[in-house]
Amino acid sequence: MFNRLGIVSLCFSFLACSLSLAFPEHANSQSNRVTRPVITQEIDESKLVMLTGNTRPEANAANDRGAVAAGMRFEHMLLQLKRTAEQEQALELFVEDLQNPSSANFHHWLTAAEFGDRFGMAQQDVQVITQWLTSHGFQVNQVYPNRVLIDFSGTAGQVMHAFHTEIHRLEVNGVMHVANLREPLIPSALVGAITGIVSLHDFRPHPMMRLRHEYTIPSGLGSNYYAVVPGDLATVYNFNPVFNAGISGRGQTIVLIENTDLYSMADWGTFRSTFGLSGYSAGSLTQTNPAPPSGPNNCIDPGVNADDGEAILDAEYASAAAPNAAIQMAACADAQLTFGGLIAIQNLINSTSTPPAIISISYGECETVNGAAANAAFNSAYQQAAAEGVSVFVAAGDSGAATCDQNQAAAASGITVSALASTPYNVAVGGTDFGDTYAGTSSTY
């Protein structure tokens, strides 16, 4: 059965709100505004503060298989920075004003550079942090234009020296992983400036669909069994009147965030022709690897991996919801400790060109195990997207309220959500069950 998605995401996006997201002239960014520095003390490496909430529950003695070699290199780690409380309050108000027709800021989206000038860290603080990283031997690849994220690379030994936590090998359910065993520590002088390392492990977000292996319709079930197809999607969400009015996504680009290439581009065309969508001649499908705005390329072509089923599903049902839209797959390979999808998002919203109006993400991770810094990273990215006029839609997933028990035989973690879908700056859409039986509407589609 198909996933829910950020996919039906775009139904709301392109049919309801995103058509209004044509990019008008940008607002005055007040780029001459001076941001208050928050690093006001000399860095004393003997005075340390713990960054709590940044270890995985799997990082325990039972799973521990020993420390990795000190020389093991990790490319493109991400350091999430903090803005001041005053900046955060101003940003929240600004995002509200962007959607307020009576505000002078209504739909006055910012560029990434303008966003960094208004809501990023002071350049003085950024310089202190980059110098601190290089003093521990790290390579600083780039400071993103938003001035709240730094891409850096280094070894396990340098991580230990700077953040006082070892990276160990773990064996979890027969699969080998790497992760930090202890919470990171940083000098107290930097606490007001650093949220944390987005990830020091390789437990990454995963596709939010649940595959059903017995997908052939069993005989004898008759009218009690329904296979959901694009026509049902159009009926359930009442797209048909809009389609009939000539609104079908023409002129819109829907960017799907992936960490894999498609196994076959031809599958998309087969899907469209099979379900009567090929008559929408403006629809298209492309694959891209969005590069960062500067510095070494951190978006490597991932090739095809086990997530390709999610990727083609995203492309097919994005096209089902908006059959004349341009569907663009934005795929970056996972770095050792960084989810490729987050790299793709950051490169898109920090680009020097106009960002996409619609981003759809069908990956997720249990919020309670994702880590405090990673949760903050997605919140910050979506918040920036909102300030730039980007509509972000995220799959809530096929596990409903049991997100933390995805693919388990039974739910044991209580009511939970996906970290990628639970910020105030995205729309979460999810679930394969449309509630038709409960509502008594099964006969209508």
C-alpha positions as CSV (number, residue, x, y, z in Angstrom):
1,M,0.0,0.0,0.0
2,F,1.3,3.5,-0.7
3,N,2.6,5.9,1.9
4,R,0.8,8.9,2.9
5,L,3.2,11.5,2.5
6,G,4.6,14.7,2.3
7,I,3.1,13.5,-0.9
8,V,-0.4,14.0,-0.2
9,S,1.4,16.9,1.2
10,L,1.5,18.6,-2.1
11,C,-2.1,18.1,-2.5
12,F,-2.6,20.8,0.0
13,S,0.5,22.6,-1.1
14,F,-0.1,23.1,-4.8
15,L,-3.9,23.1,-4.7
16,A,-4.5,25.2,-1.6
17,C,-1.7,27.5,-0.7
18,S,1.4,27.2,-2.8
19,L,0.0,28.8,-5.9
20,S,0.2,32.0,-3.9
21,L,3.9,31.5,-3.3
22,A,5.1,33.2,-6.4
23,F,8.1,35.0,-5.2
24,P,7.5,38.8,-5.0
25,E,10.2,41.4,-4.4
26,H,12.0,40.5,-1.3
27,A,11.5,42.6,1.8
28,N,14.1,45.0,3.0
29,S,16.4,42.7,5.0
30,Q,17.8,45.4,7.2
31,S,21.2,43.9,6.5
32,N,23.0,46.7,8.3
33,R,21.4,45.5,11.6
34,V,24.2,44.6,14.1
35,T,23.6,41.2,15.8
36,R,24.6,41.1,19.4
37,P,27.6,38.7,20.1
38,V,26.9,36.1,22.7
39,I,30.5,34.8,23.2
40,T,31.8,37.2,25.7
41,Q,34.4,35.1,27.6
42,E,37.7,33.6,26.6
43,I,37.4,29.8,25.8
44,D,38.7,27.8,28.8
45,E,38.9,24.1,27.8
46,S,38.8,23.1,31.5
47,K,35.4,24.6,32.1
48,L,33.0,22.3,30.3
49,V,29.2,22.0,29.9
50,M,27.3,18.9,28.8
51,L,25.0,19.0,25.7
52,T,22.3,16.7,27.0
53,G,19.9,14.6,24.9
54,N,22.4,13.7,22.3
55,T,23.0,9.9,22.7
56,R,21.0,7.1,21.2
57,P,19.3,4.5,23.4
58,E,21.2,1.8,21.5
59,A,24.5,3.3,22.7
60,N,24.8,1.0,25.7
61,A,27.2,-1.6,27.1
62,A,25.3,-4.5,25.7
63,N,25.7,-3.3,22.1
64,D,29.2,-1.9,22.5
65,R,31.9,-3.4,20.3
66,G,34.7,-1.0,21.1
67,A,35.9,2.4,20.0
68,V,36.6,3.1,16.4
69,A,40.2,4.0,15.3
70,A,41.2,7.5,16.3
71,G,42.0,8.2,12.7
72,M,38.6,7.2,11.3
73,R,37.4,10.2,9.3
74,F,34.0,11.7,9.3
75,E,33.1,14.0,6.5
76,H,30.5,16.8,6.6
77,M,29.4,16.8,10.2
78,L,27.0,19.6,11.0
79,L,27.3,22.0,14.0
80,Q,23.9,23.7,14.8
81,L,24.3,27.1,16.3
82,K,22.0,29.2,18.4
83,R,20.5,32.6,17.7
84,T,19.8,35.0,20.6
85,A,16.4,35.0,22.4
86,E,15.7,38.4,20.9
87,Q,16.4,37.1,17.4
88,E,14.3,34.0,17.9
89,Q,11.3,36.1,19.1
90,A,11.8,38.5,16.1
91,L,11.9,35.6,13.7
92,E,8.8,34.0,15.1
93,L,6.9,37.3,14.7
94,F,8.3,37.8,11.2
95,V,7.1,34.3,10.1
96,E,3.6,35.2,11.4
97,D,3.6,38.5,9.6
98,L,4.5,36.7,6.3
99,Q,1.1,35.0,6.4
100,N,-0.8,38.1,7.7
101,P,-2.4,40.0,4.8
102,S,-2.6,43.2,6.8
103,S,1.1,43.1,7.6
104,A,3.7,45.1,5.5
105,N,5.7,41.9,5.5
106,F,3.0,39.8,3.9
107,H,4.6,37.3,1.5
108,H,7.9,39.4,1.6
109,W,10.2,36.3,1.6
110,L,13.8,36.6,2.5
111,T,16.8,35.3,0.6
112,A,19.2,33.0,2.5
113,A,21.7,35.9,2.8
114,E,19.1,38.2,4.1
115,F,17.9,35.6,6.6
116,G,21.5,35.2,7.9
117,D,21.9,39.0,8.2
118,R,18.7,39.3,10.2
119,F,18.5,36.1,12.2
120,G,21.9,34.5,12.0
121,M,24.7,34.6,14.6
122,A,27.0,37.6,14.8
123,Q,30.0,37.2,12.5
124,Q,32.3,37.7,15.5
125,D,30.8,34.6,17.2
126,V,31.0,32.6,14.0
127,Q,34.6,33.4,13.7
128,V,35.3,32.4,17.3
129,I,33.6,29.0,16.7
130,T,35.3,28.3,13.4
131,Q,38.7,29.1,15.0
132,W,37.9,26.8,17.9
133,L,37.0,24.0,15.5
134,T,40.2,24.5,13.5
135,S,42.3,24.6,16.7
136,H,41.2,21.0,17.4
137,G,42.2,20.0,13.8
138,F,38.8,20.1,12.2
139,Q,38.4,21.2,8.6
140,V,35.7,23.9,8.3
141,N,34.1,23.3,5.0
142,Q,31.7,26.2,5.1
143,V,29.5,28.4,7.2
144,Y,26.0,28.4,5.6
145,P,24.6,31.8,4.6
146,N,21.9,31.4,7.4
147,R,24.8,31.7,9.9
148,V,23.3,29.0,12.2
149,L,25.0,26.0,10.6
150,I,28.6,24.9,10.0
151,D,29.7,22.0,7.9
152,F,33.0,20.5,9.2
153,S,35.0,17.4,8.9
154,G,37.5,15.5,11.1
155,T,38.5,12.3,12.8
156,A,37.1,10.4,15.7
157,G,40.2,11.4,17.7
158,Q,39.4,15.1,17.0
159,V,35.8,14.5,18.1
160,M,37.1,13.0,21.3
161,H,39.5,15.9,21.9
162,A,37.0,18.7,21.2
163,F,33.7,17.2,22.4
164,H,35.0,14.7,24.9
165,T,33.0,11.7,23.7
166,E,34.3,8.6,22.0
167,I,32.7,7.1,18.9
168,H,32.2,3.4,19.3
169,R,31.0,0.5,17.1
170,L,27.7,-0.9,18.1
171,E,26.0,-4.1,17.0
172,V,22.2,-3.6,17.1
173,N,20.0,-6.5,16.0
174,G,22.9,-7.9,13.9
175,V,23.6,-4.6,12.2
176,M,26.8,-2.7,12.8
177,H,26.6,1.0,13.6
178,V,28.8,3.8,15.0
179,A,27.7,6.2,17.7
180,N,28.9,8.4,20.6
181,L,28.6,6.6,24.0
182,R,28.5,9.8,26.1
183,E,26.9,13.2,25.8
184,P,29.2,15.8,24.1
185,L,30.8,18.5,26.2
186,I,31.8,22.0,25.1
187,P,33.5,24.9,26.8
188,S,31.1,26.9,28.9
189,A,32.0,30.1,26.9
190,L,30.3,28.5,23.9
191,V,27.1,27.4,25.5
192,G,25.1,30.4,24.4
193,A,26.3,29.9,20.8
194,I,26.2,26.2,20.1
195,T,23.1,23.9,20.2
196,G,25.1,20.8,19.3
197,I,26.5,18.5,16.7
198,V,23.5,17.4,14.7
199,S,24.5,13.8,14.7
200,L,27.5,11.8,16.1
201,H,25.9,8.4,15.0
202,D,24.7,6.7,11.8
203,F,21.1,5.9,12.9
204,R,19.4,8.0,10.2
205,P,15.9,8.9,9.4
206,H,14.1,6.2,7.4
207,P,11.2,6.0,4.9
208,M,7.9,6.4,6.7
209,M,6.0,3.8,4.7
210,R,5.2,0.3,5.8
211,L,5.4,-2.2,3.0
212,R,2.8,-4.9,2.7
213,H,4.3,-8.0,1.1
214,E,1.0,-9.7,0.4
215,Y,-0.1,-7.1,-2.0
216,T,-2.1,-9.3,-4.4
217,I,-5.9,-8.8,-3.8
218,P,-7.1,-12.1,-2.3
219,S,-10.0,-13.7,-4.0
220,G,-13.3,-13.8,-2.1
221,L,-12.9,-10.4,-0.4
222,G,-15.2,-8.7,-2.9
223,S,-16.2,-5.2,-2.0
224,N,-14.5,-5.2,1.4
225,Y,-11.1,-4.8,-0.2
226,Y,-9.9,-1.7,-2.0
227,A,-6.7,-0.9,-3.8
228,V,-6.0,2.8,-3.6
229,V,-5.0,4.5,-6.9
230,P,-4.6,8.1,-8.1
231,G,-8.3,8.4,-9.0
232,D,-9.1,7.6,-5.4
233,L,-6.7,10.2,-4.2
234,A,-8.5,12.8,-6.4
235,T,-11.9,11.7,-5.0
236,V,-10.8,11.6,-1.3
237,Y,-9.2,15.0,-1.4
238,N,-11.8,16.5,-3.9
239,F,-9.2,17.3,-6.5
240,N,-11.4,16.7,-9.5
241,P,-13.3,20.0,-9.5
242,V,-9.9,21.8,-9.4
243,F,-8.5,19.6,-12.1
244,N,-11.6,20.3,-14.2
245,A,-11.0,24.1,-13.7
246,G,-7.6,23.7,-15.3
247,I,-5.5,23.8,-12.1
248,S,-3.2,20.8,-12.1
249,G,0.2,22.0,-11.1
250,R,1.3,23.6,-14.3
251,G,4.2,26.0,-13.6
252,Q,4.9,24.5,-10.2
253,T,8.0,22.6,-9.1
254,I,7.7,20.0,-6.3
255,V,11.1,19.1,-4.8
256,L,11.2,15.6,-3.2
257,I,14.0,15.1,-0.7
258,E,15.7,11.8,-1.0
259,N,19.0,10.0,-0.2
260,T,18.8,7.6,-3.2
261,D,18.4,7.8,-6.9
262,L,15.6,6.1,-8.7
263,Y,16.1,2.6,-9.8
264,S,14.3,3.3,-13.1
265,M,13.1,6.7,-14.4
266,A,10.8,4.7,-16.7
267,D,8.7,3.5,-13.8
268,W,7.3,7.0,-13.4
269,G,6.1,7.1,-17.0
270,T,4.6,3.6,-16.7
271,F,2.7,4.7,-13.5
272,R,1.3,7.8,-15.3
273,S,0.2,6.0,-18.4
274,T,-1.4,3.1,-16.4
275,F,-3.5,5.5,-14.3
276,G,-4.5,8.0,-16.9
277,L,-2.1,10.8,-16.0
278,S,0.0,11.0,-19.2
279,G,-2.6,13.3,-20.8
280,Y,-1.2,16.1,-18.5
281,S,1.6,16.9,-20.9
282,A,3.4,19.5,-18.8
283,G,4.3,17.0,-16.1
284,S,8.0,16.1,-15.9
285,L,10.5,14.2,-13.7
286,T,14.2,15.1,-13.1
287,Q,16.9,14.0,-10.7
288,T,19.3,16.5,-9.1
289,N,22.1,16.6,-6.5
290,P,21.8,20.1,-5.0
291,A,25.3,21.5,-4.2
292,P,26.1,23.8,-1.3
293,P,26.4,27.5,-1.9
294,S,30.2,27.3,-1.5
295,G,33.0,25.2,-0.3
296,P,33.6,21.4,-0.9
297,N,30.6,19.6,-2.4
298,N,28.8,17.8,0.4
299,C,26.0,16.5,-1.9
300,I,27.4,13.4,-3.5
301,D,25.2,11.4,-5.9
302,P,23.9,8.5,-3.8
303,G,23.3,6.1,-6.6
304,V,20.5,3.5,-6.0
305,N,20.1,2.0,-2.5
306,A,17.4,0.3,-0.5
307,D,15.3,3.4,-0.2
308,D,14.6,3.6,-3.9
309,G,11.1,2.2,-3.3
310,E,10.3,5.2,-1.2
311,A,11.7,7.5,-3.9
312,I,9.6,6.2,-6.8
313,L,6.5,6.2,-4.6
314,D,7.1,9.8,-3.8
315,A,7.5,10.7,-7.4
316,E,4.5,8.8,-8.5
317,Y,2.0,10.2,-6.0
318,A,3.4,13.7,-6.2
319,S,2.5,13.4,-9.8
320,A,-0.9,12.0,-9.0
321,A,-1.7,15.0,-6.8
322,A,-0.2,17.5,-9.3
323,P,-0.1,15.8,-12.7
324,N,1.2,18.9,-14.6
325,A,3.8,19.8,-12.1
326,A,7.6,19.4,-12.6
327,I,8.7,16.7,-10.1
328,Q,12.3,17.1,-9.0
329,M,14.2,14.5,-7.0
330,A,16.8,16.2,-4.8
331,A,19.1,13.5,-3.6
332,C,22.3,13.6,-1.5
333,A,24.2,10.6,-0.2
334,D,24.4,10.1,3.5
335,A,27.7,11.1,5.0
336,Q,29.0,8.8,7.7
337,L,27.2,10.8,10.5
338,T,24.8,13.0,8.5
339,F,21.5,12.2,6.8
340,G,21.7,13.0,3.1
341,G,18.2,14.4,3.2
342,L,19.2,17.1,5.6
343,I,22.2,18.0,3.5
344,A,19.8,18.4,0.5
345,I,17.4,20.6,2.5
346,Q,20.1,22.9,3.7
347,N,21.7,23.2,0.3
348,L,18.3,24.1,-1.3
349,I,17.2,26.7,1.3
350,N,20.7,28.3,1.4
351,S,21.2,28.5,-2.3
352,T,22.0,31.8,-4.0
353,S,19.1,31.2,-6.4
354,T,15.4,31.2,-5.6
355,P,14.5,28.2,-3.4
356,P,11.7,25.8,-4.4
357,A,8.2,26.8,-3.5
358,I,7.3,23.2,-2.4
359,I,9.5,20.7,-0.6
360,S,8.1,17.2,0.3
361,I,9.9,14.9,2.7
362,S,8.9,11.3,3.3
363,Y,11.5,10.3,5.8
364,G,11.2,10.4,9.6
365,E,12.6,9.4,12.9
366,C,11.1,8.9,16.4
367,E,11.3,12.3,18.0
368,T,12.4,11.0,21.4
369,V,15.5,9.2,20.1
370,N,16.4,11.6,17.3
371,G,18.5,13.8,19.6
372,A,18.1,17.3,20.9
373,A,20.5,18.8,18.3
374,A,19.0,16.9,15.4
375,N,15.4,18.0,16.5
376,A,16.6,21.6,16.7
377,A,18.3,21.3,13.2
378,F,15.1,20.3,11.4
379,N,13.1,22.9,13.3
380,S,15.6,25.5,12.3
381,A,15.7,24.4,8.7
382,Y,11.9,24.5,8.3
383,Q,11.7,27.8,10.1
384,Q,14.2,29.3,7.6
385,A,12.2,27.7,4.7
386,A,9.0,29.4,6.0
387,A,10.8,32.8,6.0
388,E,11.9,32.2,2.4
389,G,8.4,31.3,1.2
390,V,9.0,27.5,1.0
391,S,6.1,25.2,1.9
392,V,7.5,22.1,3.7
393,F,5.3,19.0,3.8
394,V,6.4,15.9,5.7
395,A,5.1,12.4,5.9
396,A,3.7,11.6,9.3
397,G,4.0,7.9,8.3
398,D,2.1,4.7,8.0
399,S,2.6,3.8,11.7
400,G,0.1,6.4,12.9
401,A,0.7,7.3,16.6
402,A,3.3,4.5,17.0
403,T,6.1,6.3,15.1
404,C,8.8,5.0,17.6
405,D,7.7,1.4,16.9
406,Q,7.9,1.5,13.1
407,N,8.0,-2.0,11.7
408,Q,7.7,-3.6,15.1
409,A,5.2,-6.4,15.7
410,A,3.5,-4.3,18.5
411,A,3.7,-0.8,19.8
412,A,5.4,-0.4,23.1
413,S,6.5,3.2,23.2
414,G,3.2,5.0,23.7
415,I,1.9,7.8,21.5
416,T,4.8,9.2,19.6
417,V,5.6,11.4,16.6
418,S,8.3,11.8,14.0
419,A,10.8,14.5,14.7
420,L,10.9,15.5,11.1
421,A,7.1,16.1,11.0
422,S,6.4,17.8,14.3
423,T,7.7,21.3,14.0
424,P,5.5,24.4,13.9
425,Y,6.9,25.2,10.4
426,N,5.8,22.2,8.4
427,V,2.6,20.5,7.4
428,A,2.5,16.8,8.4
429,V,0.3,14.5,6.4
430,G,0.1,10.8,7.0
431,G,-1.5,7.4,6.9
432,T,-2.8,5.1,4.3
433,D,-6.2,4.6,6.0
434,F,-8.6,7.3,4.9
435,G,-11.3,6.4,7.4
436,D,-13.7,5.5,4.7
437,T,-15.2,2.5,6.4
438,Y,-15.6,4.5,9.7
439,A,-17.3,7.3,7.8
440,G,-19.4,5.1,5.7
441,T,-18.0,6.5,2.4
442,S,-16.4,3.4,0.9
443,S,-18.9,3.2,-1.9
444,T,-18.0,6.7,-3.2
445,Y,-14.5,5.7,-4.5
